[in-house]
Amino acid sequence: MNYLAPGLRELGRIFDRLFCRIRLVRQRRTLAQLESKLGLLGWQQAYYDSGTQQHVDRVTDVERAQAQLTNDSATLGLSVQQLEERRTSERATFESQRAARIAARDPLVGPVEEGERALSAKQKERKEIAERIPRLDRERLSEEEKYRVLLAKGRPHSQGGRRGCSACSGARSRSRSRKRSGRKKLTAVELEIPRIESELEQRRAMLSVEVEALRVLEKAFAESDAALAAEVAMHKRDKQKLEKQVDALEKTKTQSYREIGRALADQRIEPLNPARRSHCSPG
């Protein structure tokens, strides 16, 4: 005798009932979905009582509103796409114009820097010469003082006096020569500095024009691109709001769908493509 057979049969019945309960829950969920998704039903062609017709009208109104919102959302989406394409096109144009401005500006930077170095060198040279001339004057005065001292001693015709006078005269001559040379250099430098300053001013003016043009170009693009970006962001926010409204309206149709589905079920009107039914009998 098999003592385990009754227990195994009881376990089989338990599992069979559990399986049937699970399938029943799934079928109920499927039914609820079919009731709330009337695309599976031929409810548009049916005639209803006044109470059910109100639900049908409500669903129709909601779907009309959804269609309008969907069209508005699509329009905003197209606007966003056009604005993004415009931003891309304007950025490409800006990059091309900016590269041209930079190419026109860069060659002017070197001459300006070179002119500034030349002007600085000449100004330094003028300062050094201007400081040297008073020193030469002092040296000349010192030599003349020595010469006057020798003359005062009354020895200009003696051998030592002639040598001293000759030395003083040579020193005075060299001092005067250095002073004349210094003044000539100072005059030349002072004449050259205005020319360098004029050339430098012209170079700076040309560079300033290019720098200002580049600044204006970059500022105009930044403002335009920021405005387009703000407009794109606004359209995207509006589009998201419309999509949320469509989803919210979709949820409001659930109860009406269920009422219409029940009315059709009461009249034994089956879905156009009903889900395959399954039956299970208790074990």
ABEGO torsion letter per residue (X at the ends): XBAAAAAAAAAAAAAAAAAAAAAAAAAAAAAAAAAABAAABAAAABBBBAAAAAAAAAAAAAAAAAAAAAAAAAAAAAAAAAAAAAAAAAAAAAAAAAAAAAAAAAAAAAAAAAAAAAAAAAAAAAAAAAAAAAAAAAAAAAAAAAAAAAAAAGAAABAAAAAAAAAAAAAAAAAAAAAAAAAAAAAAAAAAAAAAAAAAAAAAAAAAAAAAAAAAAAAAAAAAAAAAAAAAAAAAAAAAAAAAAAAAAAAAAAAAAAAAAAAAAAAGBBBABBBBBBBBBBX
